[in-house]
Amino acid sequence: MPSGRDSYKANAVGTASPAVRLVMVIDQLDASLARAQRGYEQNDLYEIHCSLMNAQAIVALLRDSLQLDIWDAAADIYRLYEFALDRLVRSNLNKDRTLLEEAQEVLLPLMDAWRKAAKMVSTDDLASLNS
């Protein structure tokens, strides 16, 4: 039986705008990358593995959500996600922190850009409701 917290989360995600859902996904990716870094700091192989698996799934979701046929820049971002995904997989397989850091160098600016874009869309949505 789902807890009240689980129901709240499901409702929050289900009723959120696409921009807010994107930020939720980005925040989960950010948290997974931070947990993987902590795992490396503490030499916690289980934490590294679980965090990197979660990060890989999120990056694959973001990559596969790009609409390559309607946005010219999507192909470039797709390649950046592919690079980051490769580094995350190799970091997990080889337990190599430098590969995680290479992925983060690509992902962190993308995550910041998506957050800014989502904020702009949300602000535009609010402005259109008020006019």
Phi, psi and omega per residue, in radians:
M1 nan 2.253 -3.118
P2 -1.176 2.518 3.106
S3 -1.379 2.952 3.077
G4 -1.061 -0.651 3.118
R5 -1.112 -0.759 3.123
D6 -1.102 -0.724 3.117
S7 -1.114 -0.728 3.120
Y8 -1.061 -0.821 3.133
K9 -1.053 -0.810 -3.120
A10 -1.071 -0.732 3.133
N11 -1.171 -0.717 3.135
A12 -1.074 -0.763 3.135
V13 -1.208 -0.760 -3.088
G14 -1.131 -0.522 -3.101
T15 -1.751 -0.071 -3.112
A16 -1.292 2.636 3.058
S17 -1.214 2.821 3.089
P18 -0.981 -0.661 3.136
A19 -1.128 -0.719 3.132
V20 -1.196 -0.690 3.092
R21 -1.087 -0.679 3.098
L22 -1.066 -0.777 3.126
V23 -1.106 -0.666 3.094
M24 -1.054 -0.746 3.124
V25 -1.151 -0.785 3.128
I26 -1.055 -0.732 3.122
D27 -1.097 -0.654 3.084
Q28 -1.158 -0.690 3.086
L29 -1.100 -0.795 3.124
D30 -1.012 -0.778 3.138
A31 -1.138 -0.700 3.128
S32 -1.131 -0.724 3.112
L33 -1.130 -0.705 3.114
A34 -1.147 -0.706 3.107
R35 -1.128 -0.674 3.111
A36 -1.116 -0.739 3.101
Q37 -1.052 -0.780 3.105
R38 -1.089 -0.664 3.091
G39 -1.043 -0.747 3.088
Y40 -1.124 -0.723 3.138
E41 -1.073 -0.636 -3.079
Q42 -1.709 0.056 -3.090
N43 0.931 0.741 -3.130
D44 -1.738 1.620 -3.043
L45 -1.071 -0.634 3.128
Y46 -1.136 -0.780 3.124
E47 -1.114 -0.735 3.097
I48 -1.017 -0.892 -3.085
H49 -1.049 -0.905 -3.089
C50 -1.096 -0.737 -3.121
S51 -1.168 -0.737 3.140
L52 -1.225 -0.606 3.071
M53 -1.096 -0.744 3.115
N54 -1.127 -0.778 3.114
A55 -1.069 -0.715 3.113
Q56 -1.062 -0.761 -3.134
A57 -1.115 -0.690 -3.134
I58 -1.209 -0.769 3.121
V59 -1.091 -0.703 3.087
A60 -1.091 -0.711 3.093
L61 -1.078 -0.819 3.133
L62 -1.091 -0.770 3.122
R63 -1.059 -0.820 -3.068
D64 -1.297 -0.242 3.122
S65 -1.502 -0.227 3.133
L66 -1.130 2.414 3.116
Q67 -1.741 1.570 -3.030
L68 -1.103 -0.473 -3.051
D69 -1.472 -0.186 -3.091
I70 -2.121 -0.005 -3.102
W71 -2.463 2.066 -3.073
D72 -1.042 -0.692 -3.089
A73 -1.290 -0.225 -3.080
A74 -1.039 -0.647 -3.127
A75 -1.131 -0.673 3.101
D76 -1.161 -0.754 3.123
I77 -1.162 -0.656 3.075
Y78 -0.975 -0.806 -3.139
R79 -1.130 -0.641 3.078
L80 -1.118 -0.746 3.086
Y81 -1.110 -0.687 3.099
E82 -1.061 -0.784 3.112
F83 -1.050 -0.859 -3.119
A84 -1.094 -0.728 3.131
L85 -1.094 -0.743 3.088
D86 -1.027 -0.778 -3.137
R87 -1.152 -0.679 3.118
L88 -1.133 -0.760 3.126
V89 -1.098 -0.836 -3.123
R90 -1.156 -0.627 3.079
S91 -1.067 -0.723 -3.135
N92 -1.202 -0.790 -3.118
L93 -1.137 -0.726 -3.047
N94 -1.719 -0.068 -3.055
K95 0.861 0.931 -3.078
D96 -1.987 1.888 -3.086
R97 -1.115 -0.583 -3.109
T98 -1.102 -0.539 3.094
L99 -1.212 -0.645 3.042
L100 -1.081 -0.760 -3.134
E101 -1.123 -0.613 3.066
E102 -1.122 -0.719 3.096
A103 -1.111 -0.742 -3.133
Q104 -1.112 -0.623 3.121
E105 -1.038 -0.545 3.114
V106 -1.516 -0.749 -3.005
L107 -1.305 -0.687 -3.061
L108 -1.047 -0.809 3.079
P109 -1.122 -0.620 3.086
L110 -1.128 -0.749 3.137
M111 -1.101 -0.724 3.095
D112 -1.091 -0.727 3.133
A113 -1.123 -0.743 3.121
W114 -1.118 -0.688 3.107
R115 -1.092 -0.769 3.118
K116 -1.112 -0.751 3.134
A117 -1.111 -0.736 3.132
A118 -1.112 -0.669 3.122
K119 -1.142 -0.707 3.120
M120 -1.120 -0.750 3.135
V121 -1.124 -0.768 3.135
S122 -1.093 -0.693 3.114
T123 -1.159 -0.724 3.088
D124 -1.099 -0.704 3.116
D125 -1.083 -0.770 3.131
L126 -1.136 -0.702 3.139
A127 -1.124 -0.679 3.139
S128 -1.212 -0.522 3.088
L129 -1.225 -0.561 -3.101
N130 -1.464 -0.190 -3.104
S131 -1.707 nan nan
